């Protein structure tokens, strides 16, 4: 990545030489050019929200910026990119979306996220730290910036306008208005599960901003809840890519002796899963972990893995995450242990499962979804 601060060799996390997706895009380059061209003072507190793989804070490391992200993978990529360029530990402050933001922000850079709810939540959390002199610049690809995006900046921070597009990227310029009366945050959002979905029926879901299907039970999870494996007796179960934790909570409600590990790479998701679990008064034992799939889970230590893998990495469609999740599940499962997967029928997960496990069986299906089971031999 070529910037006014030099050239930077950046990678995503986990590093994969076969991965053709870059760790930055034109919107990262555009905002960095703008900062240099306009000679924006960077001596105060610089905060980069949603910096996807650490491109912004790596380029600006000499100014000791703060990164705020919802992604564990982003934090790991950022650490690797900073180390690659000899940045001393601690020069860049790494915060999660669940951490208290800085008390004062002088330059706020916002990489527009895919989730409008996450953008709303983060702007509301940062608004008290923004003052009349704060330079606020958003950035994203043209297809990521909508009228609703601009309206959020207007409603929460102040008057907003956009730049001309360059290389299909666009900037957002916002002038903070300290006198603006800001709305109360609607997050986290709480709703009640419908009847007819098994042990979790009538239960409570707590969703922090940015977690998939924040205001209702999505149809894929609903289908999965109706076809979860039965069994009792102290199993070690993993809700892999747990989201709001409703699947793992349903298992715990059905089997109070089960030990359930909720894991996701999203800090918002794991916070949601823990809140959902506690809201339903489940008597069993649970662990909540933000991490890279099943990394750190001992081999052969798990009886059952439940998984609804994502098939997007930001705007890119990819099965790389699903493949890594399936491989991680095979390693973590004991012999005879099972991986149960819910996915869109067209994704062809049965082929990937057969390649990794040597077997795959259809448990249930409808015109849109399939539930598949693979057994570790």
C-alpha positions in Angstrom: 0.0 0.0 0.0 1.5 3.3 -1.1 0.7 6.3 1.2 2.2 9.7 1.9 3.8 8.0 5.0 5.6 5.4 2.9 4.9 2.0 1.4 3.5 -0.8 3.6 3.4 -4.5 3.1 0.2 -5.6 4.7 -1.5 -9.0 5.2 -4.8 -10.2 6.5 -5.1 -12.7 9.4 -4.7 -15.6 9.3 -2.0 -15.3 6.6 -2.7 -17.5 3.6 -0.4 -17.3 0.5 -3.3 -18.6 -1.6 -5.6 -15.7 -0.4 -5.8 -13.1 -3.2 -7.7 -10.6 -1.1 -5.7 -7.5 -0.1 -5.5 -6.1 3.4 -6.5 -2.7 2.2 -8.5 -1.0 -0.6 -8.9 2.3 -2.4 -10.8 3.8 0.5 -7.9 3.4 2.9 -5.6 5.0 0.4 -8.0 7.8 -0.3 -8.4 8.9 3.4 -4.7 8.8 4.0 -4.1 11.0 0.9 -6.7 13.4 2.2 -5.0 13.7 5.6 -1.7 14.6 4.0 -3.1 16.8 1.3 -5.2 18.9 3.7 -2.4 18.8 6.3 -4.7 17.6 9.0 -3.0 18.0 12.4 -2.3 14.6 13.9 -0.6 15.7 17.1 -3.8 15.1 19.2 -5.7 11.9 19.8 -6.3 10.1 16.5 -8.9 7.3 16.5 -9.5 4.9 13.6 -12.8 3.0 13.9 -13.4 -0.1 11.8 -9.9 -0.2 10.4 -10.3 -3.6 8.8 -6.8 -5.1 8.8 -4.8 -2.3 10.4 -4.0 -0.4 7.3 -4.8 3.0 8.7 -3.1 2.7 12.1 0.0 1.0 10.5 0.4 3.9 8.1 -0.2 6.5 10.9 1.7 4.6 13.7 4.2 7.5 14.2 1.2 9.6 15.5 0.3 6.9 18.1 -3.3 6.4 17.0 -6.0 4.3 18.6 -7.8 1.6 16.7 -11.3 0.5 17.7 -12.5 -2.8 16.1 -15.1 -5.5 16.6 -12.8 -8.1 15.1 -10.3 -10.3 16.8 -8.9 -11.2 13.4 -8.4 -7.5 12.7 -6.5 -7.0 15.9 -4.2 -10.0 15.1 -3.6 -8.7 11.6 -2.9 -5.2 13.0 -0.3 -6.6 15.5 1.4 -8.5 12.7 1.4 -5.6 10.3 2.8 -3.2 13.0 5.5 -5.7 14.0 6.5 -6.2 10.3 7.2 -2.5 10.1 9.1 -2.2 13.3 6.5 -0.3 15.2 7.2 -0.5 19.0 4.6 -2.3 21.1 2.2 0.2 22.6 2.7 2.8 20.0 -0.8 2.0 18.7 -3.5 1.5 21.2 -5.8 -1.4 20.3 -9.4 -1.2 21.7 -12.5 -3.3 21.0 -16.0 -2.1 20.4 -16.8 -3.3 24.0 -14.0 -1.1 25.6 -14.6 2.4 26.8 -13.5 4.8 24.0 -11.0 7.6 24.6 -12.2 10.6 26.6 -11.2 13.0 23.8 -10.9 12.5 20.1 -9.2 15.2 17.9 -9.2 13.2 14.6 -11.8 10.6 14.0 -11.4 8.3 11.0 -14.4 6.0 10.4 -14.0 3.0 8.0 -17.7 2.5 7.2 -18.8 -1.0 8.3 -21.1 -3.3 6.5 -23.5 -3.1 9.5 -25.4 0.2 9.8 -26.3 -0.7 13.4 -22.6 -1.1 14.3 -21.9 2.3 12.8 -24.7 3.8 14.8 -23.5 2.2 18.0 -19.9 3.4 17.6 -20.8 6.9 16.7 -23.1 7.2 19.7 -20.3 5.8 22.0 -17.7 8.2 20.5 -20.0 11.3 20.3 -19.2 12.6 23.9 -15.5 12.6 23.1 -15.9 14.6 19.9 -15.6 18.3 20.2 -16.2 21.3 17.8 -12.6 21.1 16.5 -12.6 17.4 15.9 -11.8 16.4 12.3 -14.2 13.7 11.3 -13.6 11.8 8.1 -15.4 8.6 7.1 -14.2 6.4 4.2 -15.6 3.5 2.2 -16.2 2.2 -1.2 -19.0 3.9 -3.1 -21.2 0.8 -2.8 -20.8 0.9 1.0 -21.9 4.5 1.5 -25.7 5.1 1.3 -28.0 7.9 2.2 -28.7 6.1 5.5 -25.0 6.2 6.3 -24.8 10.0 5.9 -28.0 10.4 7.9 -26.4 8.6 10.8 -23.4 11.0 10.8 -25.8 14.0 10.5 -28.1 12.8 13.3 -25.4 11.8 15.8 -22.4 14.2 15.1 -23.4 17.1 12.8 -23.6 18.4 9.3 -22.3 15.9 6.7 -21.3 15.9 3.1 -19.4 13.6 0.8 -16.4 13.9 -1.6 -16.2 13.0 -5.2 -15.4 9.4 -5.9 -11.9 8.3 -6.6 -11.2 4.7 -7.7 -14.7 3.8 -6.6 -14.0 5.1 -3.1 -15.6 8.1 -1.4 -15.0 10.2 1.8 -17.5 11.5 4.3 -16.8 14.9 5.9 -18.7 15.7 9.1 -18.6 18.9 11.1 -19.3 18.1 14.7 -22.0 20.1 16.4 -21.6 20.0 20.2 -25.1 21.5 20.7 -26.7 18.6 18.8 -29.3 16.7 20.8 -28.3 13.1 20.3 -30.7 10.1 20.4 -30.5 7.5 23.1 -28.7 4.3 22.0 -31.1 1.4 21.2 -28.3 -1.1 21.8 -28.2 -3.8 23.0 -31.6 -4.9 21.5 -33.6 -7.5 23.4 -36.4 -9.6 21.9 -38.3 -12.8 22.8 -38.0 -16.0 20.7 -41.1 -17.5 19.1 -42.8 -20.7 20.0 -42.2 -24.0 18.2 -38.4 -23.9 18.0 -37.5 -26.4 20.7 -35.9 -25.7 24.2 -35.2 -22.0 23.5 -38.9 -21.2 22.6 -40.1 -18.1 24.5 -36.5 -17.4 25.6 -34.7 -14.0 25.5 -32.2 -12.9 23.0 -29.8 -10.0 23.6 -28.1 -8.5 20.6 -25.4 -6.0 20.6 -25.1 -3.8 17.5 -23.5 -5.4 14.4 -24.5 -9.0 15.3 -26.4 -10.8 12.5 -30.2 -10.4 12.5 -30.3 -8.0 15.5 -34.1 -7.6 15.8 -35.4 -11.1 15.0 -34.6 -14.8 14.7 -33.1 -15.4 11.3 -34.7 -18.2 9.2 -31.5 -20.2 9.0 -31.0 -20.3 12.8 -34.7 -21.1 13.2 -34.4 -24.1 11.0 -31.2 -25.2 12.8 -33.0 -24.9 16.2 -35.6 -27.3 15.0 -33.1 -30.0 14.1 -30.4 -29.8 16.8 -28.9 -33.2 18.0 -30.5 -34.6 21.1 -28.5 -36.1 23.9 -27.7 -35.5 27.5 -24.9 -36.4 29.9 -22.2 -33.8 30.3 -21.1 -33.3 26.8 -18.5 -30.7 25.8 -20.2 -28.6 23.2 -18.9 -25.7 21.1 -21.2 -23.1 19.5 -18.6 -22.1 16.8 -19.3 -18.7 15.3 -21.8 -18.2 18.1 -23.3 -14.9 17.1 -25.9 -14.0 19.7 -25.5 -17.5 21.3 -29.1 -18.7 20.8 -28.0 -22.1 19.5 -25.6 -22.8 22.3 -28.1 -21.6 24.8 -30.8 -23.9 23.4 -28.4 -26.9 23.9 -27.7 -25.8 27.5 -31.4 -25.5 28.2 -32.0 -29.0 26.8 -29.0 -30.5 28.7 -28.1 -28.6 31.8 -25.1 -30.9 32.3 -23.5 -29.9 29.1 -20.4 -27.7 29.1 -20.9 -25.1 26.3 -18.1 -23.0 24.8 -19.3 -20.0 22.9 -16.7 -18.7 20.5 -16.7 -16.0 17.8 -14.2 -13.6 16.3 -16.6 -10.7 17.0 -16.4 -9.0 20.4 -20.0 -7.8 19.9 -21.1 -11.4 19.2 -19.5 -12.9 22.3 -20.9 -10.1 24.5 -24.3 -10.9 23.0 -23.9 -14.6 23.6 -23.0 -14.2 27.2 -25.9 -11.8 27.8 -28.3 -14.2 26.0 -27.1 -17.1 28.1 -27.5 -15.2 31.4 -30.8 -13.7 30.4 -32.3 -17.3 30.1 -31.1 -18.4 33.6 -29.4 -21.5 32.3 -28.1 -23.6 35.2 -25.2 -25.3 33.4 -21.5 -24.3 32.8 -20.5 -22.1 29.9 -17.4 -20.3 28.7 -17.3 -17.3 26.4 -14.2 -16.7 24.2 -13.3 -14.2 21.5 -10.8 -15.9 19.2 -9.8 -17.4 15.9 -12.2 -20.3 15.6 -11.1 -23.3 17.7 -7.5 -22.1 18.1 -6.5 -22.9 21.6 -9.0 -25.6 22.2 -7.2 -28.9 22.9 -7.3 -31.6 20.3 -9.7 -34.4 20.9 -11.5 -32.5 23.7 -14.9 -31.8 22.3 -18.0 -34.0 21.7 -20.1 -31.8 19.5 -19.5 -28.7 17.4 -22.5 -26.6 16.1 -21.7 -24.2 13.3 -23.3 -21.7 11.0 -20.3 -20.5 9.1 -20.2 -17.0 7.4 -19.5 -16.9 3.7 -18.5 -13.2 3.5 -15.3 -11.5 4.6 -16.5 -7.9 4.6 -17.8 -7.4 1.0 -16.0 -10.4 -0.5 -17.7 -13.8 -0.9 -15.4 -16.7 0.3 -15.6 -20.2 1.7 -12.2 -19.8 3.4 -13.7 -19.2 6.8 -15.9 -22.2 6.6 -13.0 -24.5 5.5 -10.9 -23.3 8.4 -13.9 -23.8 10.9 -14.5 -27.3 9.6 -10.8 -28.3 9.8 -10.6 -26.8 13.3 -13.6 -28.7 14.4 -12.1 -32.0 13.1 -9.0 -31.4 15.2 -10.9 -30.4 18.3 -13.4 -33.3 18.2 -12.7 -36.6 19.9 -13.1 -39.8 17.8 -16.8 -40.3 17.3 -17.5 -36.6 17.9 -19.8 -34.7 15.5 -19.9 -31.4 13.6 -23.3 -30.2 12.8 -23.5 -27.4 10.2 -26.4 -25.2 8.9 -25.9 -23.5 5.6 -27.5 -22.3 2.4 -28.1 -25.3 0.1 -26.2 -23.7 -2.8 -23.0 -23.4 -0.9 -22.2 -27.1 -1.2 -20.8 -27.6 2.2 -21.3 -31.4 1.9 -18.4 -31.5 -0.6 -16.0 -29.6 1.8 -17.1 -31.8 4.7 -16.4 -35.0 2.8 -13.0 -33.7 1.9 -12.1 -32.9 5.5 -13.9 -35.6 7.5 -14.3 -38.3 4.8 -18.1 -38.3 5.4 -21.2 -36.0 5.4 -24.8 -36.9 6.0 -27.9 -34.8 5.4 -29.9 -34.4 8.6 -32.6 -32.1 7.3 -33.3 -29.7 4.5 -35.7 -27.4 2.9 -35.6 -25.5 -0.4 -33.1 -22.9 1.1 -31.1 -24.6 3.9 -29.5 -27.9 4.8 -28.4 -29.3 8.1 -25.3 -31.5 7.7 -23.5 -33.9 10.0 -19.9 -35.0 9.8 -18.4 -37.6 12.2 -14.7 -37.7 13.2 -13.6 -41.3 12.5 
